[in-house]
């Protein structure tokens, strides 16, 4: 792992300002919340930051607040906290179920909702230092002729990745909104508009700009009479990424979330039923 400097941020504004400062100085920097994915990517030298800005030291970003109209979930709230929260289980069951399907209990105790929706693709070639794939600036998407179990099955390309988040399809089906902060202020957008398809930009998974940080997710109450489900198909029940995952909300909206397929022939991370 490349040597880096860790900085414990005390506020969102400070963290965003640090990211912008390092960008001006042409230094590489990343933010870390739970850290379960970032550390893996750093060990594989897929990312080699000069600075790591720790968000866990920022107070107030790990809360679940129920208010008129819905829930406000801080970006540092762990997946285990979402899975086990009584009000979330009662009123947003498909989100609770999706969080419960992510990774393993140990990872859910550390992994955050913000990190889950901002994670990088799960692809053998992208996550290996041995392959200079298209996603990392190379010329080839190796999944087309290689191991494509966790890749797209319809459409997609030129990179055939899909987003590996378990909670993202549930949040999109629930019409969630995401709050994004930078040094100058913040903006709120529908979560559906947060993700970027490979046809638009095959090097990025979302619209975050340098210096921007996800701080909060707002999930409105489902419409009266709504019912939903989350179903994940995987090879190993103990821990695995999805082969295919589906989240649907009756009377609301439905999203398919295919994560792999035959011969790497792609499909978008989001598809309306």
Long-range contacts (C-beta under 8 A, 24 or more apart in sequence): 1-42, 1-43, 1-45, 2-42, 2-45, 2-48, 2-49, 4-42, 4-49, 4-50, 4-51, 4-52, 5-50, 5-51, 5-52, 6-51, 6-52, 6-54, 7-51, 7-52, 7-53, 7-54, 8-54, 8-56, 8-57, 9-53, 9-54, 9-55, 9-57, 9-58, 10-57, 10-58, 11-58, 12-58, 12-61, 12-181, 12-213, 12-215, 13-181, 13-183, 15-53, 15-55, 15-58, 15-213, 16-181, 16-182, 16-183, 16-211, 16-212, 16-213, 17-183, 17-211, 18-51, 18-53, 19-53, 19-210, 19-211, 19-212, 19-213, 20-182, 20-183, 20-210, 20-211, 22-50, 22-51, 23-210, 23-211, 27-51, 29-53, 31-55, 31-213, 32-56, 33-75, 33-76, 33-112, 33-114, 33-115, 34-78, 34-107, 34-110, 34-111, 34-112, 34-115, 35-110, 35-115, 36-103, 36-107, 36-110, 36-111, 36-115, 37-111, 37-115, 37-119, 37-120, 38-115, 40-127, 41-120, 41-127, 44-127, 44-128, 44-129, 45-129, 46-120, 46-126, 46-127, 46-128, 46-129, 46-136, 55-114, 55-213, 61-114, 61-215, 61-216, 62-112, 64-88, 69-220, 69-221, 70-218, 70-219, 70-220, 70-221, 71-218, 71-219, 72-216, 72-217, 72-218, 73-113, 73-216, 73-217, 73-218, 73-219, 74-113, 74-215, 74-216, 75-112, 75-113, 75-114, 75-213, 75-214, 75-215, 75-216, 75-217, 76-112, 76-113, 76-114, 77-112, 77-113, 78-108, 78-109, 78-110, 78-111, 78-112, 78-113, 79-103, 79-107, 79-108, 79-111, 79-112, 79-113, 79-116, 79-167, 80-105, 80-108, 80-109, 82-113, 82-167, 83-108, 91-221, 91-222, 92-174, 92-219, 92-222, 93-228, 94-170, 94-173, 94-174, 94-228, 94-229, 94-230, 94-247, 94-249, 95-167, 95-170, 95-171, 95-174, 95-219, 97-170, 97-229, 97-230, 98-166, 98-167, 98-169, 98-170, 98-230, 98-247, 99-166, 99-167, 101-166, 101-230, 101-232, 101-245, 102-166, 102-167, 103-239, 104-238, 104-239, 107-239, 113-167, 113-217, 114-214, 114-215, 114-217, 116-165, 116-166, 116-167, 116-168, 117-165, 117-167, 117-168, 117-171, 117-178, 117-191, 117-194, 117-206, 117-214, 117-217, 118-205, 118-206, 118-208, 118-214, 119-163, 119-164, 119-165, 119-205, 120-205, 121-161, 121-162, 121-163, 121-164, 121-205, 122-150, 122-164, 122-241, 122-259, 123-150, 123-151, 123-161, 124-150, 126-161, 133-159, 134-158, 134-159, 134-202, 135-159, 135-161, 135-202, 135-203, 137-203, 141-264, 143-264, 144-263, 144-264, 145-264, 146-264, 148-260, 148-261, 148-262, 148-263, 148-264, 148-265, 149-235, 149-243, 149-260, 150-241, 150-242, 150-243, 150-259, 150-260, 151-259, 151-260, 151-261, 151-264, 151-266, 152-258, 152-259, 152-260, 152-261, 152-264, 152-265, 152-266, 152-267, 152-268, 152-269, 153-258, 153-260, 153-261, 153-262, 153-265, 153-266, 153-267, 154-258, 154-261, 154-265, 154-266, 154-267, 155-266, 155-267, 155-268, 156-197, 156-198, 156-199, 156-265, 156-266, 156-267, 156-268, 157-198, 157-199, 157-266, 158-198, 158-199, 158-202, 159-198, 159-202, 160-198, 160-264, 160-265, 160-266, 161-198, 161-205, 162-257, 162-258, 162-259, 162-260, 162-266, 162-267, 162-268, 162-269, 163-195, 163-205, 163-257, 163-269, 164-241, 164-242, 164-259, 166-230, 166-232, 166-242, 166-245, 168-195, 168-257, 168-269, 169-230, 169-245, 169-246, 169-247, 169-255, 169-256, 169-257, 169-270, 170-228, 170-230, 170-247, 171-217, 171-219, 172-247, 172-253, 172-255, 172-270, 173-228, 173-247, 173-248, 173-249, 173-252, 173-253, 173-254, 173-255, 174-219, 174-220, 174-222, 174-228, 174-249, 174-252, 175-219, 175-220, 175-252, 175-253, 176-217, 176-218, 176-219, 176-220, 177-217, 177-218, 178-214, 178-216, 178-217, 178-218, 179-214, 179-215, 179-216, 179-217, 179-218, 180-208, 180-212, 180-213, 180-214, 180-215, 181-212, 181-213, 181-215, 182-209, 182-211, 182-212, 182-213, 183-211, 186-215, 188-218, 191-217, 192-270, 195-269, 195-270, 197-268, 197-269, 197-270, 198-266, 222-249, 222-251, 222-252, 223-251, 223-252, 225-251, 226-250, 226-251, 226-252, 227-251, 228-252, 248-273
